[in-house]
């Protein structure tokens, strides 16, 4: 019944209407329990069927949240017959995720792309996911990813989330939302009249409406479960118990009034999350419960029995399960374990068996440990962590319990769950051997660093590295590098700063006979930070060459060495001004992260690649990379968006992203996030010509070890100081940049240094430096800095009264900056040109100008001969979406074939 919900129905119906026309739609419906989400979704299902849509349902179940990909399997099960048509990598990923066959942990992106393809082929389709707050983590991540990439698929995805919820799913944040509020007084009275047939006194009616607070389920259920005397005005105060809690209490009272066998049958149904009626009846028979016990429960309106068992509302399930005695819950789980086929569903059997145990049970714990291994193999870290946690609780021997608790803590940390520290406390109670103690210390340090992004993290990592040195030299060296990276990232220049950590890392154990790339990187960074930049450059180059040589080394990919450290290697390549190496390592990092399904590391990989694409002047590809990163909903995407917006000269957008980053950095102690924001603001203000503001921001950015290590801050500070009339404030940055450029010997470094020298020089010396800078920067891929060099040289020439020479430089700068989309710098060049008496030419229109950034990326890939399926796999879009984009591209470019696209010269 949808009394008073016309306004909320409209956006849902509009989604379906747009999908009929070939579009797609996504909506998250939020509201408290009983507010009407399920009724609204049912109305949408009926509307969709009437419009010719297929409808597929899935629902999160609290007890099912520990089973990786369980919710996703619900949604996709009817379409799995079509999986054979998917590309082999997608088939394999989906098969492993759903436990259909064994294999390496599946790439979450490949799983998402496979699901996207399956749903697209089934369109027009409405996918309804109720109680999404109880989805398992793996399913939630994949479904949210699919929702953000659904494109032009004639697929509508609707997620219902209980709000507020302690188990809220962050994966869905940022998607379009519809929040359901309580009904107004008039609609509430109308609905109440359908639940209470007898006439109500106005005072009593108003009291019921007030206590229900507009919650439709409360209006229907509270009168039903209330004693008759309360209709005379005895309802309790509205703020005594929350509405969902009172509804649940009503369901519990109704369940408790049933005969014993009916109550027990309800408990079994509540403990069995799949709704498999055949399984339920086998468990009931195991307990000696006859089928007739279902009749009272159905008559009470608590659940329905058919091929599947359905509770009237999720609150019925939770009310029944929580009201059951511990003994009854154990009996229910024990019966379910007894009738669950160990060959078909070993993990649910293990879970039910574990819930039936009183005290400890090594056999049950070992079975759970095996389930954890299977869950991890499917990519279900959260599920593996839950299995291991329960296994530790059931383990009788203290030493084994401590080991399992430590493994559970590792899994919880990898899954991003907060209980890792609690499990570490259990593990610390031991006994643990020396190696396990060291691993515990290391995990504790990593948790501390990732939780606060600073503070004691680097020091704790150092302590762990020292402990590991005699036990596991290789891991000790990696931990020293972890500590050094943490110190660079935090930007702390105190006792836990980079120099102090580098000094301590000199005590790292010797590398193995054949040093790994990670060993060379540690040695190179330690030398750099303890003996100086020039001394460290040769070692850093050796390390980068070693990472680069591993490009086709399968073993390197398998051991994860490259994937884990390419983030730091890419930033190190920036520190030695090696633009070619940054591009190569960043592209490799993105590829490896995609192949491994490393959701946690892909955004960081995309960030480094995006920053380098921006510096190279390829803003459209950088925008596409940040869009892909945005699909993962992780913090690094803000960094990429910020730098891109700043270089584009979009003041409002940059300021908004900056404010968001500062807010998040305050909550996480992220000094480097703030420094990076300051760098972007310096770029923005230099482009706008607001040099005092640029100087303030650049000075702040220069305080960061991270930004001085990657050499991003120097040139912004120098230009802002000189243009502000305060060249003396650029002295330290200029000296450091010049010495680093000389040590690196690359065109990028030498060109920046020459330009910076020109800014502080006068007369012939200045001109010589400007020309040197242009000559050097022409030989590298950092097109933005070449364009800006033409700009500042032109500005200098104009101030020297040499208008003709100035016009030539400024024309070049304006053309380059306009073509790449650096709007603020281009406008600055245009102002200077006008000051010479020349009106800047408008950029000549190109056919590709009409394309969006994503369309341009697709056009480029298709022009190389890639198929729609290959392009979709690279951009995490379905082939149907690629085809839809191609139709738009062909229309905008006035062409009709892929061959014609290859003939065009795309930017």
C-alpha positions in Angstrom: 0.0 0.0 0.0 1.5 3.3 -1.1 -0.6 5.9 0.7 0.9 9.3 0.3 3.9 8.1 -1.8 3.0 9.6 -5.2 6.0 12.0 -5.0 8.4 9.2 -4.3 6.9 7.0 -7.0 7.7 9.6 -9.7 11.5 9.3 -9.8 11.3 5.6 -9.9 8.9 5.6 -12.8 11.0 8.1 -14.6 14.0 5.8 -14.4 12.0 3.1 -16.1 10.8 5.5 -18.8 14.3 6.6 -19.6 15.5 3.0 -19.7 12.8 2.2 -22.2 14.4 4.8 -24.4 17.8 3.1 -24.2 19.2 4.9 -21.2 20.0 3.4 -17.8 19.3 4.5 -14.2 20.5 4.0 -10.7 18.8 5.0 -7.4 19.5 4.3 -3.7 16.3 4.4 -1.7 17.1 5.1 2.0 14.9 5.2 5.0 14.3 3.6 8.4 12.9 0.2 8.9 9.2 0.1 8.0 9.2 3.5 6.3 7.9 2.0 3.0 10.9 1.0 1.0 9.7 -2.5 0.3 6.2 -1.3 -0.7 7.7 1.3 -3.0 10.0 -1.3 -4.6 7.1 -3.7 -5.1 5.2 -0.9 -6.9 8.2 -0.4 -9.1 8.4 -4.1 -9.9 4.7 -4.1 -11.0 5.2 -1.0 -13.1 8.3 -2.5 -14.7 6.5 -5.7 -15.7 3.7 -3.7 -17.2 6.2 -1.8 -19.3 7.8 -5.0 -20.6 10.9 -5.1 -18.3 12.4 -8.2 -16.8 12.7 -8.0 -13.1 15.5 -9.6 -11.0 15.6 -9.5 -7.2 18.3 -9.9 -4.6 18.3 -9.1 -0.9 20.9 -8.7 1.7 20.4 -11.0 4.7 22.2 -10.2 8.0 23.3 -13.9 8.5 24.5 -14.1 4.9 26.8 -11.1 5.1 29.8 -13.4 5.8 29.6 -15.2 2.5 31.5 -13.6 -0.3 29.5 -12.8 -3.5 26.4 -14.4 -2.0 24.2 -11.4 -2.8 25.7 -11.0 -6.3 25.0 -14.7 -7.0 21.3 -14.1 -6.1 21.1 -11.4 -8.7 23.0 -13.2 -11.4 21.9 -16.8 -11.0 19.2 -16.6 -13.8 21.7 -15.3 -16.3 24.6 -17.6 -15.7 23.6 -19.8 -18.7 24.8 -16.8 -20.8 28.2 -16.7 -19.1 29.7 -19.0 -21.8 29.4 -16.0 -24.2 31.7 -13.8 -22.1 35.4 -13.5 -22.8 37.4 -16.2 -21.0 38.9 -13.9 -18.3 35.5 -12.7 -17.3 34.1 -16.2 -17.3 37.0 -17.4 -15.1 36.6 -14.5 -12.7 32.8 -15.1 -12.3 33.2 -18.8 -12.0 35.8 -18.5 -9.2 33.7 -15.8 -7.4 30.6 -18.0 -7.4 32.6 -21.1 -6.4 31.8 -22.9 -9.7 35.5 -23.8 -10.1 38.8 -23.2 -8.5 41.3 -20.6 -9.5 43.3 -17.6 -8.4 41.4 -14.9 -6.5 39.2 -13.1 -9.1 39.8 -9.6 -10.3 36.9 -7.6 -8.8 36.9 -5.4 -11.9 36.6 -8.5 -14.2 33.8 -9.8 -12.0 32.1 -6.4 -12.2 32.5 -6.3 -16.0 31.2 -9.8 -16.4 28.1 -8.9 -14.3 27.7 -5.7 -16.3 27.7 -7.7 -19.6 25.2 -10.3 -18.3 22.8 -7.7 -17.1 23.2 -5.6 -20.3 22.3 -8.6 -22.5 19.2 -9.2 -20.4 17.8 -5.7 -20.8 15.4 -4.0 -20.5 15.9 -5.1 -16.9 15.0 -3.9 -13.5 17.4 -5.1 -10.7 16.1 -4.6 -7.2 18.4 -5.1 -4.3 16.6 -4.8 -0.9 18.3 -4.5 2.4 21.5 -3.7 0.7 23.1 -2.7 4.1 23.4 -6.5 4.7 25.0 -7.4 1.5 28.4 -9.2 1.8 31.3 -6.8 1.2 32.3 -8.3 -2.1 28.8 -8.2 -3.6 28.3 -4.6 -2.4 31.6 -3.4 -4.0 30.9 -5.2 -7.3 27.2 -4.0 -7.5 28.2 -0.4 -6.7 30.9 -0.6 -9.4 28.4 -1.9 -11.9 25.9 0.8 -11.0 28.5 3.5 -11.7 29.4 1.9 -15.1 26.0 0.8 -16.3 25.9 3.4 -19.1 23.4 3.0 -21.9 22.3 -0.5 -21.1 18.5 -0.3 -20.6 19.2 -1.5 -17.1 17.7 0.1 -14.0 19.4 -0.7 -10.6 17.6 0.2 -7.4 19.1 -0.4 -3.9 17.2 -0.1 -0.7 19.2 0.8 2.3 18.1 0.9 5.9 19.0 4.3 7.3 20.5 4.8 9.8 22.3 1.5 10.0 25.4 0.4 11.9 26.3 -1.8 8.9 25.7 0.9 6.3 27.5 0.2 3.0 29.8 3.0 2.0 30.2 1.5 -1.5 26.8 3.1 -2.4 27.7 6.6 -1.3 27.6 9.1 -4.1 24.9 7.4 -6.1 21.7 9.2 -6.7 19.5 8.9 -3.6 15.8 9.1 -2.6 15.3 9.4 1.1 11.9 8.4 2.4 10.4 10.4 5.2 7.4 9.6 7.4 3.9 10.2 6.1 2.1 13.4 6.8 -0.6 13.5 9.4 -3.5 13.2 6.8 -1.9 10.2 5.0 -1.0 8.6 8.3 -4.6 8.8 9.4 -5.8 7.3 6.1 -3.4 4.4 6.5 -4.3 3.9 10.1 -8.0 3.6 9.2 -7.1 0.5 7.1 -5.5 -1.2 10.1 -8.1 -0.4 12.7 -11.6 -1.1 11.5 -13.3 0.0 14.7 -14.0 3.7 15.2 -11.2 5.5 17.1 -11.5 8.4 19.4 -9.8 11.4 17.9 -7.5 11.8 20.8 -6.4 8.1 20.6 -6.1 8.3 16.8 -3.9 11.4 17.1 -1.8 9.7 19.8 -1.2 6.6 17.6 -0.3 8.8 14.6 2.2 10.8 16.7 3.8 7.7 18.1 4.2 6.1 14.7 5.9 9.3 13.5 4.7 8.7 10.0 6.2 5.2 9.7 3.7 3.1 7.6 4.6 -0.3 9.1 4.3 1.2 12.6 0.8 2.5 11.7 -0.2 -1.0 10.6 1.5 -3.0 13.3 1.4 -1.0 16.5 -2.4 -1.1 16.8 -2.4 -4.8 16.0 -0.1 -5.8 18.8 -1.4 -3.3 21.4 -3.6 -4.3 24.3 -7.1 -3.1 24.0 -6.8 -0.7 26.9 -4.3 1.3 25.0 -7.0 2.3 22.5 -8.4 4.2 25.4 -5.4 6.5 25.4 -2.7 4.5 27.1 0.1 4.6 24.5 3.5 5.3 25.9 5.5 8.5 25.2 6.8 8.7 21.6 10.5 9.0 22.6 10.6 5.9 24.9 11.6 3.4 22.2 12.5 3.9 18.5 9.8 3.1 16.0 11.7 0.2 14.3 12.4 -1.3 17.8 8.8 -1.1 18.7 7.8 -2.7 15.5 10.3 -5.5 16.1 8.9 -5.9 19.7 5.4 -6.3 18.2 6.6 -9.0 15.8 8.4 -10.7 18.8 5.3 -10.7 20.9 3.3 -12.2 18.0 5.9 -14.9 17.5 6.1 -15.7 21.2 2.3 -16.3 21.3 2.7 -19.3 18.9 3.0 -23.0 19.8 6.5 -24.2 20.7 7.0 -26.1 17.4 5.9 -23.1 15.3 8.3 -20.9 17.3 11.1 -23.3 16.7 10.3 -23.5 13.0 10.5 -19.7 12.8 13.9 -19.8 14.5 15.2 -22.3 12.0 13.8 -20.1 9.1 15.5 -17.0 10.6 18.8 -18.9 10.9 18.7 -20.1 7.3 19.3 -17.1 5.1 18.8 -18.6 1.6 15.1 -19.1 1.9 15.4 -22.7 0.6 12.1 -24.4 1.6 13.4 -27.9 1.0 16.4 -27.3 3.2 14.1 -25.8 5.9 11.8 -28.9 5.9 14.8 -31.2 6.1 16.1 -29.3 9.2 12.6 -29.3 10.7 12.5 -33.1 10.3 15.9 -33.3 12.0 14.3 -31.5 15.0 11.1 -33.6 14.9 8.9 -30.7 13.7 6.0 -31.6 11.5 4.9 -29.5 8.6 1.7 -28.6 10.3 3.7 -26.3 12.6 3.9 -23.8 9.7 0.2 -23.1 9.8 0.1 -20.9 13.0 3.1 -18.9 11.8 1.4 -18.2 8.4 -1.9 -17.4 10.1 -0.1 -14.8 12.3 1.2 -13.1 9.1 4.8 -13.6 10.0 6.1 -15.6 7.0 5.0 -17.5 3.8 5.9 -20.9 2.7 6.2 -21.8 -1.0 9.2 -22.9 -3.0 11.0 -20.3 -0.9 10.4 -19.1 2.6 9.7 -15.4 2.9 9.4 -13.4 6.1 6.8 -10.7 5.9 9.4 -8.1 6.7 13.2 -8.3 7.5 12.3 -7.1 11.1 10.4 -10.3 11.6 13.5 -12.3 10.9 15.7 -10.2 13.3 12.9 -10.2 15.9 12.5 -14.0 15.9 16.3 -14.7 15.9 17.1 -12.2 18.7 14.1 -13.4 20.8 15.2 -17.1 20.6 17.1 -18.5 23.5 20.8 -19.4 22.9 19.8 -23.1 23.2 17.2 -22.8 20.5 19.5 -20.9 18.2 22.2 -23.6 18.6 19.6 -26.3 17.9 18.5 -24.5 14.7 22.0 -24.1 13.5 22.9 -27.7 14.4 19.9 -29.0 12.4 20.8 -26.9 9.4 24.4 -28.1 9.6 23.2 -31.7 9.7 21.1 -31.4 6.5 23.5 -29.1 4.5 25.4 -31.1 1.9 29.1 -30.8 2.7 30.1 -31.3 -1.0 27.6 -28.8 -2.4 27.8 -26.1 0.2 30.7 -26.8 2.6 31.0 -23.2 3.8 27.4 -22.7 5.0 27.6 -26.1 6.7 30.8 -25.0 8.5 29.2 -21.8 9.5 26.0 -23.4 10.9 28.1 -26.0 12.7 30.2 -23.3 14.3 27.1 -21.5 15.5 25.8 -24.7 17.1 29.0 -25.2 19.3 29.0 -24.5 23.0 32.6 -23.7 24.2 35.4 -24.9 21.9 35.6 -27.5 19.1 38.8 -28.0 17.2 37.0 -29.9 14.3 34.6 -27.1 13.8 37.4 -24.5 14.0 39.4 -26.4 11.4 36.5 -26.7 9.1 36.0 -22.9 9.4 39.7 -22.4 8.6 39.3 -24.3 5.4 36.2 -22.2 4.6 38.3 -19.1 5.1 40.9 -20.4 2.6 38.1 -21.0 0.0 36.7 -17.5 0.7 40.1 -15.9 0.3 40.6 -17.8 -3.0 37.4 -16.3 -4.3 38.4 -12.8 -3.3 36.2 -12.7 -0.2 38.5 -11.1 2.4 35.7 -10.0 4.6 34.2 -13.6 4.6 37.6 -15.1 5.2 38.1 -12.8 8.2 34.7 -13.7 9.7 35.4 -17.4 9.3 38.9 -17.1 10.9 37.5 -14.9 13.8 35.0 -17.6 14.7 37.6 -20.3 14.2 39.8 -18.6 16.7 36.9 -18.4 19.2 36.3 -22.1 18.9 39.9 -23.2 19.1 40.8 -25.0 22.4 44.6 -24.8 22.3 45.9 -21.3 23.2 48.8 -21.4 20.7 46.6 -22.4 17.8 44.0 -19.9 18.9 46.6 -17.1 18.9 47.8 -18.0 15.4 44.2 -18.1 14.0 43.4 -14.8 15.7 46.5 -13.2 14.0 45.5 -14.6 10.6 42.0 -13.2 11.2 43.4 -9.8 12.1 45.4 -9.8 8.9 42.3 -10.6 6.9 40.2 -8.0 8.8 42.8 -5.3 8.1 43.0 -6.2 4.4 39.2 -6.1 4.2 39.2 -2.7 5.9 37.3 -3.9 8.9 37.8 -2.2 12.3 37.9 -5.4 14.4 41.5 -6.1 13.5 42.8 -4.5 16.7 40.5 -6.6 18.9 41.8 -9.8 17.2 45.4 -8.6 17.7 44.6 -8.4 21.4 43.5 -12.0 21.4 46.6 -13.0 19.4 48.9 -11.1 21.8 47.6 -13.2 24.6 49.6 -16.0 22.9 51.6 -17.9 23.1 53.2 -16.9 19.8 56.6 -17.8 18.5 59.1 -15.1 17.6 58.2 -14.8 14.0 54.5 -14.6 14.8 55.2 -12.0 17.4 57.1 -9.9 14.8 54.2 -10.3 12.3 51.8 -9.1 15.0 54.0 -6.1 15.7 54.2 -5.3 12.0 50.4 -5.5 11.6 49.8 -3.4 14.6 52.1 -0.7 13.1 50.4 -0.9 9.7 47.0 -0.5 11.4 48.3 2.5 13.4 49.7 4.2 10.3 46.7 3.6 8.0 44.3 4.7 10.8 46.0 8.0 11.6 48.1 8.6 8.5 50.9 9.8 10.7 51.5 9.9 14.4 53.3 6.9 15.7 53.0 4.9 12.4 56.5 5.4 11.0 58.2 4.8 14.4 56.1 1.6 15.0 57.0 0.4 11.5 60.7 1.0 12.3 60.4 -1.0 15.5 58.8 -3.9 13.6 61.5 -3.8 11.0 64.2 -4.0 13.7 62.4 -7.0 15.3 62.1 -8.8 11.9 65.7 -8.3 11.0 67.1 -11.5 12.4 63.9 -13.5 11.8 63.0 -12.6 8.2 65.5 -10.3 6.5 63.6 -9.8 3.3 60.4 -8.8 5.2 62.5 -6.6 7.5 63.9 -4.7 4.5 60.4 -4.2 3.1 59.2 -2.9 6.4 62.0 -0.4 6.5 60.9 0.8 3.1 57.3 0.9 4.5 58.5 3.1 7.3 60.4 5.4 4.9 57.4 5.7 2.6 55.2 6.4 5.6 57.5 9.2 6.7 57.6 10.7 3.2 53.8 10.6 3.0 53.1 12.0 6.4 55.3 15.0 5.9 56.4 15.0 9.5 59.9 16.6 9.9 60.3 15.7 13.6 61.7 12.6 15.2 59.6 10.4 13.0 60.6 12.3 9.8 62.2 11.2 6.7 65.8 11.8 7.7 65.4 10.1 11.1 63.8 7.1 9.5 66.4 6.9 6.7 69.2 7.0 9.4 67.5 4.1 11.2 67.0 2.2 7.9 70.8 2.1 7.4 70.7 -0.7 9.9 68.6 -2.9 7.7 69.9 -6.4 7.1 71.9 -7.0 3.9 69.8 -7.8 0.8 69.9 -11.3 -0.6 72.7 -12.3 -3.0 70.6 -11.1 -6.0 68.9 -7.9 -4.8 65.3 -7.5 -5.7 64.0 -4.2 -7.1 62.6 -3.4 -3.7 66.0 -3.8 -2.1 67.6 -1.5 -4.6 64.9 1.1 -4.0 65.4 1.0 -0.2 69.2 1.4 -0.6 68.8 4.3 -3.1 66.3 6.2 -0.9 68.4 5.7 2.2 71.4 7.1 0.4 69.4 10.0 -1.0 68.0 11.1 2.4 71.2 10.5 4.4 74.0 11.5 2.0 72.2 13.9 -0.3 70.3 13.9 -3.6 73.4 13.7 -5.9 74.7 10.7 -4.0 71.4 8.9 -4.2 70.6 9.4 -7.9 72.7 6.5 -9.3 71.2 4.0 -6.8 67.7 5.3 -7.6 68.3 4.9 -11.3 69.4 1.3 -10.8 66.3 0.5 -8.8 64.0 2.1 -11.4 65.8 0.2 -14.2 65.3 -3.0 -12.2 61.5 -2.4 -11.9 61.4 -1.6 -15.6 63.2 -4.8 -16.5 60.6 -6.8 -14.8 58.0 -5.7 -17.3 57.7 -9.2 -18.8 58.8 -11.2 -15.8 55.9 -13.4 -14.8 57.5 -14.3 -11.5 57.7 -10.6 -10.5 54.0 -10.3 -11.2 53.1 -13.3 -9.2 55.1 -12.4 -6.1 53.4 -9.0 -5.9 56.7 -7.1 -5.5 56.2 -4.8 -8.4 52.5 -4.2 -7.7 53.1 -3.2 -4.1 56.0 -0.9 -4.7 55.3 0.6 -8.1 53.4 3.4 -6.3 56.7 4.5 -4.6 58.8 3.7 -7.7 56.7 6.0 -9.9 57.0 8.8 -7.5 60.8 8.2 -7.3 61.0 8.4 -11.1 59.4 11.9 -10.7 62.1 12.7 -8.2 64.9 12.1 -10.7 62.9 13.9 -13.4 62.6 10.8 -15.6 59.3 11.4 -17.5 59.7 8.4 -19.7 60.2 6.1 -16.7 57.2 7.6 -14.8 54.9 6.9 -17.8 56.2 3.4 -18.2 56.0 2.5 -14.5 52.6 4.1 -14.0 51.2 2.3 -17.0 52.6 -1.0 -15.7 51.2 -0.4 -12.2 47.7 0.2 -13.6 47.9 -2.9 -15.7 49.1 -5.1 -12.8 46.6 -3.7 -10.4 43.8 -4.5 -12.9 45.1 -8.0 -13.6 45.3 -8.7 -9.9 41.9 -7.1 -9.1 43.7 -4.9 -6.5 40.9 -2.5 -5.7 43.0 -1.0 -2.9 46.0 -0.2 -5.1 44.4 0.6 -8.5 43.3 4.2 -7.5 46.9 5.0 -6.4 48.2 3.6 -9.6 45.7 5.7 -11.6 46.6 8.8 -9.6 50.3 8.6 -10.6 49.4 8.0 -14.2 46.8 10.8 -14.1 49.3 13.3 -12.7 51.8 12.4 -15.4 49.2 12.7 -18.1 48.3 16.2 -16.8 51.9 17.3 -16.8 52.2 15.9 -20.3 49.2 18.1 -21.4 46.9 15.1 -22.1 44.0 16.4 -19.9 41.4 14.3 -21.7 43.1 11.0 -20.9 43.8 12.2 -17.3 40.1 12.9 -16.9 39.2 9.4 -18.1 41.7 7.9 -15.6 40.1 9.8 -12.7 36.7 8.7 -13.9 37.8 5.1 -13.8 39.3 5.7 -10.3 36.0 7.3 -9.2 34.2 4.0 -9.9 36.2 2.5 -7.0 35.1 5.2 -4.5 38.5 5.6 -2.9 40.3 8.7 -1.5 43.1 9.0 -4.1 40.5 9.9 -6.8 40.2 13.4 -5.1 43.9 14.0 -5.6 43.7 13.3 -9.3 40.6 15.4 -9.7 42.2 18.3 -7.8 45.3 18.5 -9.9 43.4 18.2 -13.1 41.0 20.9 -12.1 43.8 23.2 -11.1 45.7 22.8 -14.3 42.5 23.4 -16.2 42.2 26.7 -14.3 38.7 25.9 -13.0 38.6 27.9 -9.8 35.3 26.9 -8.3 35.9 23.2 -9.0 39.4 23.3 -7.6 38.3 25.2 -4.5 35.5 22.8 -3.8 37.7 19.7 -4.1 40.4 21.4 -2.0 37.9 22.0 0.8 36.8 18.4 0.7 40.4 17.2 0.9 41.2 19.5 3.8 38.2 18.3 5.7 39.1 14.6 5.2 42.8 15.3 6.0 41.8 16.8 9.4 39.9 13.7 10.3 42.8 11.4 9.3 45.8 13.4 10.2 46.7 13.6 6.5 49.3 16.4 6.3 50.4 15.3 2.8 46.8 15.5 1.5 46.8 19.2 2.6 50.2 19.8 1.1 49.1 18.3 -2.2 46.0 20.5 -2.1 48.3 23.5 -1.6 50.3 22.5 -4.6 47.2 22.4 -6.7 46.1 25.8 -5.4 49.5 27.2 -6.3 49.1 26.0 -9.9 45.6 27.5 -10.0 46.7 30.9 -8.7 49.8 31.0 -10.9 47.5 30.4 -13.9 45.1 33.1 -12.8 47.9 35.5 -12.2 47.2 35.8 -8.5 50.8 35.5 -7.5 50.6 36.5 -3.8 48.0 33.7 -3.2 50.1 31.3 -5.3 53.1 32.1 -3.1 51.3 31.4 0.1 50.1 28.0 -1.2 53.4 27.1 -2.8 55.3 27.9 0.3 53.1 25.6 2.3 53.4 22.9 -0.3 57.2 23.2 -0.2 57.2 22.2 3.4 56.1 18.7 2.4 58.8 15.9 2.1 56.4 14.2 -0.4 56.2 17.2 -2.7 59.9 18.1 -2.5 60.7 14.4 -3.1 58.6 14.4 -6.3 59.8 17.9 -7.3 56.3 19.2 -7.8 56.5 22.3 -5.6 59.8 23.9 -6.6 58.9 25.6 -9.8 55.5 26.9 -8.6 57.1 28.5 -5.6 59.9 30.1 -7.7 57.4 31.6 -10.3 55.1 32.9 -7.6 57.9 34.5 -5.6 59.4 36.2 -8.6 56.1 37.4 -10.0 55.2 38.7 -6.5 58.3 40.8 -6.4 59.9 38.7 -3.6 62.6 36.6 -5.5 64.5 36.2 -2.2 61.8 33.8 -1.0 62.6 31.5 -4.0 66.3 31.1 -3.0 66.1 27.7 -1.2 63.8 26.2 -3.8 65.9 27.4 -6.7 69.2 26.1 -5.1 67.6 22.7 -4.5 66.0 22.5 -7.9 69.2 23.5 -9.7 71.4 21.0 -7.9 68.9 18.2 -8.4 68.5 19.0 -12.1 72.3 18.9 -12.5 72.5 15.6 -10.7 69.7 14.0 -12.7 70.9 15.4 -16.1 67.5 15.0 -17.7 65.8 17.5 -20.1 62.8 17.8 -17.7 65.0 18.8 -14.7 67.4 20.9 -16.6 64.6 22.7 -18.4 62.8 23.6 -15.2 66.0 24.7 -13.6 66.9 26.9 -16.5 63.5 28.5 -16.6 63.6 29.2 -12.9 67.1 30.7 -13.2 65.7 32.9 -16.0 62.9 34.2 -13.7 65.4 35.5 -11.2 67.9 36.8 -13.8 68.1 40.0 -15.9 69.4 41.0 -19.2 71.2 38.6 -21.6 71.6 36.0 -18.9 67.8 35.7 -18.5 67.3 35.3 -22.2 70.0 32.7 -22.4 68.3 30.7 -19.6 64.8 31.0 -21.3 66.2 29.7 -24.6 68.0 26.8 -22.8 64.8 25.9 -21.0 62.8 25.7 -24.2 65.5 23.6 -25.9 65.6 21.2 -23.0 61.8 20.9 -22.4 61.3 20.2 -26.1 63.1 16.9 -25.6 60.8 15.5 -22.9 57.1 14.8 -22.5 56.2 17.4 -20.0 54.3 19.7 -22.5 52.7 21.8 -19.8 56.0 23.1 -18.6 57.2 23.8 -22.1 54.1 25.8 -22.8 54.5 27.7 -19.6 58.1 28.4 -20.5 57.0 30.0 -23.7 54.5 32.0 -21.7 57.0 33.4 -19.1 59.6 34.1 -21.8 57.0 36.0 -23.8 56.0 38.0 -20.7 59.6 38.9 -20.1 60.2 39.9 -23.7 57.1 42.2 -23.6 58.4 43.9 -20.5 61.7 44.4 -22.3 59.8 46.3 -25.0 60.5 43.6 -27.6 56.9 43.2 -28.9 57.6 41.1 -32.0 59.6 38.5 -30.1 57.0 38.5 -27.3 54.2 37.9 -29.8 55.9 34.9 -31.2 56.4 33.2 -27.8 53.0 34.2 -26.6 51.3 32.9 -29.7 53.0 29.5 -29.2 52.1 29.5 -25.5 48.5 30.4 -26.2 48.1 27.8 -28.9 49.6 25.0 -26.8 47.8 25.9 -23.6 44.5 26.3 -25.4 44.9 23.0 -27.2 45.5 21.1 -24.0 42.8 22.8 -22.0 44.9 24.8 -19.5 42.2 27.6 -19.5 43.7 29.9 -16.9 47.2 29.9 -18.3 45.8 30.3 -21.9 43.8 33.3 -20.7 47.0 34.7 -19.1 48.8 34.3 -22.5 45.9 36.0 -24.3 46.0 39.0 -21.9 49.7 39.3 -22.6 49.2 39.1 -26.4 46.6 41.8 -26.2 49.1 44.0 -24.3 51.4 43.7 -27.3 48.7 45.0 -29.6 47.7 41.6 -31.1 44.4 39.9 -30.6 44.9 36.2 -29.9 43.4 33.9 -32.4 40.6 31.8 -31.4 41.5 28.2 -31.3 40.5 26.6 -34.6 37.6 24.2 -34.1 38.4 20.5 -34.5 35.8 17.8 -35.2 36.9 16.0 -32.0 36.0 19.1 -29.9 32.4 17.9 -29.9 33.4 14.6 -28.1 33.3 14.2 -24.4 36.5 13.1 -22.7 35.2 9.5 -22.5 34.1 9.5 -26.1 37.5 10.8 -27.2 39.2 8.0 -25.2 36.9 5.4 -26.8 37.5 6.9 -30.3 41.3 6.7 -29.8 41.1 3.1 -28.8 38.8 2.1 -31.6 41.0 3.9 -34.0 43.8 1.5 -33.1 41.7 -1.4 -34.3 40.5 -2.5 -30.9 37.1 -4.2 -30.8 34.2 -3.0 -28.6 34.8 -5.9 -26.3 38.5 -5.0 -25.9 37.8 -1.3 -25.4 35.1 -2.2 -22.8 37.5 -4.4 -20.9 40.0 -1.6 -20.7 37.6 1.0 -19.6 35.4 -1.3 -17.5 32.3 -0.7 -19.7 30.2 -3.3 -21.4 30.5 -3.8 -25.2 26.9 -2.5 -25.5 27.9 0.8 -23.8 30.9 1.1 -26.2 28.6 0.6 -29.2 26.3 3.3 -27.8 29.2 5.7 -27.4 30.4 4.8 -30.9 27.0 5.8 -32.4 27.3 9.1 -30.7 30.9 9.5 -31.9 30.0 8.7 -35.5 27.1 11.2 -35.4 29.3 14.0 -33.9 32.1 13.4 -36.4 29.8 12.9 -39.4 31.3 9.5 -40.2 29.7 6.0 -40.5 32.5 3.5 -39.9 35.4 2.5 -37.7 37.7 2.7 -40.8 36.8 6.4 -41.2 37.6 6.8 -37.5 41.1 5.4 -38.1 41.7 7.9 -40.9 41.0 10.9 -38.6 43.9 12.5 -36.8 42.6 12.5 -33.2 44.3 14.6 -30.6 
